[in-house]
Amino acid sequence: MRVDFDLAVTVTQSDKLKAGSGLSFASFAKAGVLSEGTSKNEEVNRIKYTIHITLPELD
């Protein structure tokens, strides 16, 4: 008998980036620009292997 394995390991890293500038003249008047972005890195590793198994015979 043969048992096949196919495993995948995924590692994900993401960074949220923010940048902006603005002016505030009083508590009622504000102006500004805000920019947001996301950086994402993903790595997938696969492992495939087979195990051969011999089962005992039943009498």
Secondary structure as a PSIPRED ss2 file (coil, helix, strand):
# PSIPRED VFORMAT (PSIPRED V4.0)

   1 M C   1.000  0.000  0.000
   2 R E   0.000  0.000  1.000
   3 V E   0.000  0.000  1.000
   4 D E   0.000  0.000  1.000
   5 F E   0.000  0.000  1.000
   6 D E   0.000  0.000  1.000
   7 L E   0.000  0.000  1.000
   8 A E   0.000  0.000  1.000
   9 V E   0.000  0.000  1.000
  10 T E   0.000  0.000  1.000
  11 V E   0.000  0.000  1.000
  12 T E   0.000  0.000  1.000
  13 Q E   0.000  0.000  1.000
  14 S E   0.000  0.000  1.000
  15 D E   0.000  0.000  1.000
  16 K E   0.000  0.000  1.000
  17 L E   0.000  0.000  1.000
  18 K E   0.000  0.000  1.000
  19 A E   0.000  0.000  1.000
  20 G E   0.000  0.000  1.000
  21 S E   0.000  0.000  1.000
  22 G E   0.000  0.000  1.000
  23 L E   0.000  0.000  1.000
  24 S E   0.000  0.000  1.000
  25 F E   0.000  0.000  1.000
  26 A E   0.000  0.000  1.000
  27 S C   1.000  0.000  0.000
  28 F C   1.000  0.000  0.000
  29 A E   0.000  0.000  1.000
  30 K E   0.000  0.000  1.000
  31 A E   0.000  0.000  1.000
  32 G E   0.000  0.000  1.000
  33 V E   0.000  0.000  1.000
  34 L E   0.000  0.000  1.000
  35 S E   0.000  0.000  1.000
  36 E E   0.000  0.000  1.000
  37 G E   0.000  0.000  1.000
  38 T E   0.000  0.000  1.000
  39 S E   0.000  0.000  1.000
  40 K E   0.000  0.000  1.000
  41 N E   0.000  0.000  1.000
  42 E E   0.000  0.000  1.000
  43 E E   0.000  0.000  1.000
  44 V E   0.000  0.000  1.000
  45 N E   0.000  0.000  1.000
  46 R E   0.000  0.000  1.000
  47 I E   0.000  0.000  1.000
  48 K E   0.000  0.000  1.000
  49 Y E   0.000  0.000  1.000
  50 T E   0.000  0.000  1.000
  51 I E   0.000  0.000  1.000
  52 H E   0.000  0.000  1.000
  53 I C   1.000  0.000  0.000
  54 T C   1.000  0.000  0.000
  55 L C   1.000  0.000  0.000
  56 P C   1.000  0.000  0.000
  57 E C   1.000  0.000  0.000
  58 L C   1.000  0.000  0.000
  59 D C   1.000  0.000  0.000
